Amino acid sequence: MISRNEFNEYINHEQYDCIQQHKVTNAIILAAGKSKRFKPISDYCPKGLSIVKGEVLVERQIKQLQAVGINDITLVVGYKKEMFFYLTDKYDVKIVVNDHYDTQDNVSSLRLVLDQLDNTYICSVDNYYPENLFNTYEYRGFYSTIYVENNSDEWVVTTDELGVINDVIIGAPSGHIMLGFVYFDRQFSEKFKQVILDVEGIDEYNHHVWEYLYMKHLDTLKLGIKEFDSRSILEFDTIDDAINFDESFLKNNTNGKFD
């Protein structure tokens, strides 16, 4: 395996033939949930199809991925699934339907695409990236993080001397929080597939996000972190989050429904 310095040198000199094993092959966008905290808009429109600063949220992410050459993109949908179907014609993306979106968390979505996990970006439909953070090549698997202080409810990670996540603490007051897209490299994907198959039928994991499964298997599932500036990754958990970023959000998404 080449070193990170060698990888960066190959990138800087555009010697891409030397790093083909590091090329991102595809992306999975998780978009099945009901977004209950996004009411009343989510009553009639999935969060991923809401308009933020003039763009459909999920379309922006698709276009950013395609801009760096990642054209193999799959959306896992569930709630109001038919509203996403137009994306297959507009952007040539694949659609996978999760019929358990209302009774299970997103581990069930990843189970549906295990055969697609390779050098794969795992994305959430409710993230917004002011600048394109995706790359054609990535050195190793990672979870995107930003540093926060005085926070009480996020998932904070610590790392070992090699920068590999060795602990996840929910509710630590300060630190690097898990936020944004994740990159599964080929080695991680193979181990993740085995873990998710091993826990199939264990109900505990069906009612948590997939990161809970990851957190319980840190000894097997190794990811580094990739640090970003706090302004680089936005997450719209609630309508207020979206309005704080885009003052026209309600106007562009209600279309008079609540006048």
The 8 nearest C-alpha neighbors of each residue, nearest first, counted from 0:
[[1, 2, 3, 20, 6, 5, 18, 138],
 [0, 2, 5, 6, 3, 4, 18, 138],
 [3, 1, 5, 4, 6, 0, 7, 138],
 [2, 4, 6, 5, 7, 1, 138, 8],
 [5, 3, 7, 2, 6, 8, 1, 9],
 [6, 4, 8, 2, 3, 7, 1, 9],
 [5, 7, 3, 9, 4, 8, 2, 10],
 [6, 8, 10, 4, 5, 9, 11, 3],
 [9, 7, 5, 11, 10, 6, 12, 4],
 [8, 10, 14, 6, 12, 7, 11, 13],
 [11, 9, 13, 7, 8, 12, 14, 6],
 [10, 12, 8, 9, 13, 7, 14, 6],
 [11, 13, 9, 14, 10, 8, 15, 7],
 [14, 12, 10, 15, 11, 9, 8, 16],
 [15, 13, 9, 12, 16, 17, 10, 18],
 [14, 16, 17, 18, 13, 19, 9, 10],
 [15, 17, 14, 18, 19, 13, 9, 20],
 [18, 16, 15, 14, 19, 9, 20, 6],
 [19, 17, 15, 20, 21, 16, 22, 6],
 [18, 20, 22, 21, 16, 17, 15, 136],
 [21, 19, 18, 22, 17, 23, 118, 185],
 [22, 20, 19, 18, 136, 137, 138, 23],
 [21, 23, 136, 19, 20, 135, 24, 137],
 [24, 22, 118, 136, 135, 25, 119, 21],
 [25, 23, 118, 119, 22, 69, 117, 71],
 [24, 26, 71, 119, 72, 69, 23, 120],
 [27, 25, 120, 72, 119, 121, 73, 71],
 [26, 28, 73, 121, 72, 74, 122, 120],
 [29, 27, 122, 74, 123, 121, 124, 30],
 [30, 28, 123, 75, 124, 74, 122, 31],
 [29, 31, 76, 124, 75, 32, 28, 74],
 [32, 30, 76, 77, 78, 100, 75, 29],
 [31, 33, 34, 100, 78, 30, 77, 101],
 [32, 34, 35, 78, 45, 31, 41, 101],
 [35, 33, 37, 36, 32, 41, 46, 45],
 [34, 36, 37, 33, 38, 41, 42, 32],
 [37, 35, 237, 34, 38, 236, 238, 41],
 [38, 36, 237, 35, 34, 41, 238, 40],
 [39, 37, 40, 41, 36, 35, 42, 238],
 [38, 40, 42, 41, 37, 43, 36, 35],
 [41, 39, 38, 42, 44, 43, 37, 253],
 [40, 42, 44, 38, 45, 43, 37, 39],
 [43, 41, 39, 40, 38, 44, 45, 37],
 [42, 44, 41, 40, 45, 39, 79, 38],
 [43, 45, 41, 40, 42, 46, 48, 49],
 [46, 44, 41, 47, 48, 79, 33, 49],
 [47, 45, 49, 48, 41, 44, 34, 125],
 [46, 48, 57, 56, 124, 45, 49, 125],
 [49, 47, 55, 46, 45, 56, 57, 44],
 [50, 48, 46, 55, 47, 56, 252, 51],
 [49, 51, 55, 54, 53, 56, 252, 48],
 [50, 52, 54, 53, 56, 248, 55, 245],
 [53, 51, 54, 245, 50, 248, 247, 55],
 [52, 54, 51, 50, 55, 251, 248, 247],
 [55, 53, 50, 51, 52, 56, 59, 58],
 [54, 56, 50, 58, 48, 49, 57, 51],
 [57, 55, 47, 59, 58, 48, 49, 50],
 [56, 58, 47, 60, 59, 55, 124, 48],
 [59, 57, 61, 55, 60, 56, 62, 54],
 [60, 58, 62, 57, 56, 61, 63, 55],
 [59, 61, 63, 57, 58, 62, 64, 56],
 [62, 60, 58, 64, 63, 59, 65, 57],
 [61, 63, 65, 59, 64, 60, 66, 58],
 [62, 64, 66, 60, 61, 65, 131, 59],
 [65, 63, 61, 69, 66, 62, 67, 60],
 [64, 66, 69, 68, 62, 70, 67, 63],
 [65, 67, 63, 64, 68, 62, 69, 61],
 [68, 66, 65, 135, 64, 69, 134, 133],
 [67, 69, 65, 66, 70, 135, 64, 134],
 [70, 68, 65, 64, 71, 67, 25, 24],
 [69, 71, 65, 72, 68, 25, 64, 92],
 [70, 72, 25, 69, 26, 73, 92, 24],
 [73, 71, 26, 92, 70, 25, 27, 93],
 [72, 74, 93, 27, 94, 92, 28, 26],
 [75, 73, 28, 94, 27, 76, 29, 95],
 [74, 76, 95, 29, 30, 96, 31, 94],
 [77, 75, 31, 30, 96, 80, 97, 74],
 [76, 78, 31, 80, 97, 100, 96, 98],
 [77, 79, 80, 31, 33, 32, 76, 100],
 [80, 78, 81, 82, 77, 45, 44, 83],
 [79, 81, 77, 78, 82, 76, 83, 84],
 [80, 82, 84, 83, 79, 85, 78, 77],
 [81, 83, 80, 84, 79, 85, 44, 45],
 [84, 82, 81, 85, 80, 86, 76, 48],
 [83, 85, 81, 86, 82, 87, 80, 94],
 [86, 84, 87, 83, 88, 89, 82, 81],
 [85, 87, 89, 84, 88, 90, 83, 92],
 [88, 86, 91, 92, 85, 89, 90, 84],
 [87, 89, 91, 86, 85, 90, 92, 84],
 [88, 90, 86, 87, 91, 85, 92, 84],
 [91, 89, 92, 86, 87, 88, 61, 62],
 [92, 90, 87, 88, 89, 93, 86, 70],
 [93, 91, 87, 72, 90, 73, 86, 94],
 [94, 92, 73, 87, 74, 72, 95, 91],
 [93, 95, 74, 73, 75, 96, 92, 76],
 [96, 94, 75, 74, 76, 97, 93, 73],
 [97, 95, 76, 77, 75, 98, 94, 80],
 [98, 96, 77, 99, 100, 76, 108, 75],
 [97, 99, 100, 77, 96, 101, 78, 76],
 [100, 98, 97, 102, 101, 103, 107, 77],
 [101, 99, 77, 98, 103, 102, 97, 32],
 [100, 102, 99, 103, 32, 33, 78, 98],
 [103, 101, 99, 100, 104, 206, 205, 98],
 [104, 102, 205, 206, 100, 99, 101, 107],
 [103, 105, 206, 207, 208, 106, 205, 107],
 [104, 106, 108, 107, 208, 209, 109, 103],
 [107, 105, 209, 109, 108, 104, 208, 205],
 [108, 106, 105, 110, 109, 104, 103, 111],
 [109, 107, 105, 106, 110, 111, 97, 75],
 [108, 110, 106, 111, 112, 107, 113, 105],
 [111, 109, 107, 108, 113, 112, 106, 195],
 [110, 112, 109, 108, 113, 107, 97, 95],
 [113, 111, 109, 115, 114, 110, 116, 108],
 [114, 112, 115, 110, 116, 111, 192, 109],
 [113, 115, 112, 116, 111, 117, 192, 110],
 [116, 114, 112, 113, 117, 25, 119, 27],
 [117, 115, 113, 188, 114, 119, 118, 112],
 [116, 118, 185, 119, 188, 115, 184, 24],
 [119, 117, 184, 185, 23, 24, 183, 116],
 [118, 120, 25, 183, 117, 26, 182, 116],
 [119, 121, 26, 182, 181, 27, 122, 183],
 [122, 120, 27, 181, 180, 26, 28, 182],
 [123, 121, 28, 180, 27, 29, 120, 124],
 [124, 122, 29, 125, 28, 126, 180, 30],
 [123, 125, 47, 30, 126, 57, 29, 28],
 [126, 124, 123, 235, 234, 47, 127, 46],
 [127, 125, 234, 233, 124, 123, 179, 235],
 [128, 126, 233, 232, 234, 129, 125, 56],
 [127, 129, 232, 130, 231, 131, 233, 126],
 [130, 128, 231, 127, 131, 232, 230, 233],
 [131, 129, 128, 132, 231, 63, 232, 127],
 [130, 132, 133, 63, 128, 129, 64, 134],
 [133, 131, 130, 134, 128, 231, 63, 129],
 [134, 132, 131, 64, 67, 135, 63, 120],
 [135, 133, 136, 67, 137, 132, 23, 64],
 [134, 136, 67, 23, 22, 68, 137, 133],
 [137, 135, 22, 134, 21, 23, 138, 18],
 [138, 136, 21, 139, 22, 134, 23, 135],
 [137, 139, 21, 3, 136, 6, 140, 184],
 [140, 138, 137, 184, 141, 223, 21, 182],
 [139, 141, 184, 183, 182, 222, 223, 187],
 [142, 140, 223, 224, 222, 182, 181, 225],
 [141, 143, 181, 224, 225, 144, 223, 182],
 [144, 142, 225, 179, 178, 224, 180, 181],
 [145, 143, 177, 226, 176, 178, 175, 225],
 [144, 146, 227, 229, 175, 176, 226, 228],
 [145, 147, 175, 174, 176, 144, 229, 148],
 [148, 146, 173, 174, 175, 145, 150, 149],
 [147, 149, 173, 150, 172, 174, 146, 175],
 [150, 148, 172, 173, 151, 147, 171, 174],
 [151, 149, 172, 148, 173, 152, 147, 153],
 [150, 152, 170, 172, 171, 153, 149, 173],
 [151, 153, 170, 150, 169, 154, 171, 172],
 [154, 152, 170, 169, 155, 151, 176, 150],
 [153, 155, 169, 176, 168, 177, 170, 167],
 [156, 154, 176, 168, 175, 167, 174, 169],
 [157, 155, 167, 166, 175, 176, 168, 164],
 [156, 158, 166, 164, 165, 167, 155, 159],
 [159, 157, 164, 163, 162, 165, 156, 160],
 [158, 160, 162, 161, 163, 165, 164, 157],
 [161, 159, 162, 158, 163, 164, 165, 157],
 [162, 160, 159, 163, 158, 223, 164, 165],
 [161, 163, 158, 159, 223, 160, 164, 224],
 [164, 162, 223, 158, 159, 161, 222, 165],
 [165, 163, 158, 223, 157, 166, 222, 156],
 [164, 166, 158, 157, 159, 163, 217, 167],
 [165, 167, 157, 156, 164, 168, 158, 217],
 [168, 166, 156, 155, 154, 214, 169, 157],
 [169, 167, 155, 154, 171, 170, 156, 166],
 [168, 170, 154, 153, 171, 155, 152, 167],
 [169, 171, 152, 151, 153, 172, 168, 154],
 [170, 172, 173, 169, 168, 151, 155, 150],
 [171, 173, 150, 149, 151, 170, 148, 174],
 [174, 172, 148, 149, 147, 171, 150, 175],
 [173, 175, 146, 147, 155, 176, 148, 156],
 [174, 176, 146, 145, 155, 144, 156, 147],
 [175, 177, 155, 144, 154, 145, 178, 156],
 [178, 176, 144, 154, 143, 155, 142, 175],
 [179, 177, 144, 143, 176, 145, 180, 232],
 [178, 180, 143, 232, 126, 181, 177, 122],
 [179, 181, 122, 121, 143, 123, 142, 120],
 [182, 180, 142, 121, 120, 141, 143, 183],
 [181, 183, 120, 140, 141, 119, 121, 184],
 [184, 182, 140, 119, 188, 118, 187, 120],
 [183, 185, 118, 140, 187, 186, 139, 188],
 [184, 186, 117, 118, 188, 187, 189, 183],
 [187, 185, 189, 188, 184, 190, 183, 117],
 [186, 188, 190, 184, 189, 185, 183, 191],
 [189, 187, 191, 185, 186, 190, 116, 183],
 [188, 190, 192, 186, 191, 187, 185, 193],
 [191, 189, 193, 187, 192, 188, 194, 220],
 [190, 192, 188, 194, 193, 189, 187, 195],
 [193, 191, 189, 195, 190, 194, 188, 196],
 [192, 194, 196, 190, 191, 195, 197, 189],
 [195, 193, 197, 191, 196, 192, 190, 198],
 [194, 196, 192, 198, 197, 193, 191, 199],
 [195, 197, 193, 199, 194, 198, 192, 110],
 [196, 198, 194, 195, 199, 193, 200, 192],
 [199, 197, 195, 201, 196, 200, 194, 204],
 [200, 198, 196, 201, 197, 195, 202, 204],
 [199, 201, 202, 198, 205, 197, 204, 203],
 [202, 200, 198, 199, 203, 204, 205, 197],
 [201, 203, 205, 204, 200, 206, 199, 198],
 [204, 202, 201, 205, 206, 207, 200, 198],
 [205, 203, 202, 206, 207, 201, 212, 106],
 [204, 206, 103, 202, 203, 104, 207, 106],
 [207, 205, 104, 103, 204, 203, 208, 202],
 [208, 206, 104, 204, 205, 211, 209, 106],
 [207, 209, 210, 105, 104, 211, 106, 206],
 [208, 210, 106, 212, 211, 105, 207, 213],
 [211, 209, 213, 212, 208, 214, 207, 215],
 [210, 212, 214, 209, 213, 208, 207, 215],
 [211, 213, 215, 209, 210, 214, 204, 216],
 [212, 214, 210, 216, 211, 215, 217, 209],
 [215, 213, 211, 212, 216, 217, 210, 167],
 [214, 216, 212, 213, 217, 211, 218, 210],
 [217, 215, 213, 218, 214, 219, 220, 212],
 [218, 216, 220, 219, 214, 215, 213, 221],
 [217, 219, 216, 220, 221, 165, 215, 214],
 [220, 218, 217, 216, 221, 190, 191, 194],
 [219, 221, 217, 216, 218, 187, 190, 222],
 [220, 222, 219, 217, 163, 187, 223, 164],
 [223, 221, 141, 140, 163, 164, 220, 142],
 [222, 224, 163, 141, 162, 164, 140, 142],
 [223, 225, 141, 142, 143, 226, 144, 222],
 [226, 224, 143, 144, 141, 142, 227, 223],
 [225, 227, 144, 145, 143, 224, 228, 146],
 [228, 226, 145, 144, 229, 231, 225, 143],
 [227, 229, 231, 230, 145, 226, 232, 146],
 [228, 230, 145, 231, 232, 227, 146, 147],
 [229, 231, 228, 232, 233, 129, 227, 128],
 [232, 230, 228, 229, 128, 129, 227, 233],
 [233, 231, 128, 230, 127, 229, 179, 234],
 [234, 232, 127, 126, 128, 235, 231, 230],
 [233, 235, 126, 125, 236, 127, 232, 240],
 [234, 236, 240, 237, 241, 125, 126, 233],
 [237, 235, 234, 240, 36, 37, 238, 125],
 [238, 236, 37, 240, 239, 36, 235, 241],
 [237, 239, 241, 240, 37, 242, 235, 236],
 [238, 240, 242, 237, 241, 243, 235, 236],
 [241, 239, 235, 237, 243, 238, 242, 236],
 [240, 242, 238, 244, 239, 243, 235, 245],
 [243, 241, 245, 239, 246, 244, 248, 240],
 [244, 242, 240, 241, 245, 239, 246, 238],
 [243, 245, 241, 242, 246, 240, 248, 51],
 [246, 244, 242, 248, 247, 243, 241, 52],
 [245, 247, 242, 248, 243, 244, 249, 241],
 [248, 246, 250, 245, 249, 251, 242, 52],
 [247, 249, 251, 245, 242, 246, 250, 252],
 [250, 248, 252, 251, 247, 253, 242, 246],
 [249, 251, 247, 248, 252, 253, 254, 255],
 [252, 250, 248, 249, 247, 253, 254, 50],
 [253, 251, 249, 250, 254, 248, 50, 49],
 [252, 254, 256, 255, 249, 250, 251, 257],
 [255, 253, 256, 252, 251, 250, 257, 249],
 [254, 256, 258, 253, 257, 250, 252, 251],
 [257, 255, 253, 254, 258, 252, 40, 39],
 [258, 256, 255, 253, 254, 39, 40, 249],
 [257, 255, 256, 253, 254, 250, 249, 252]]
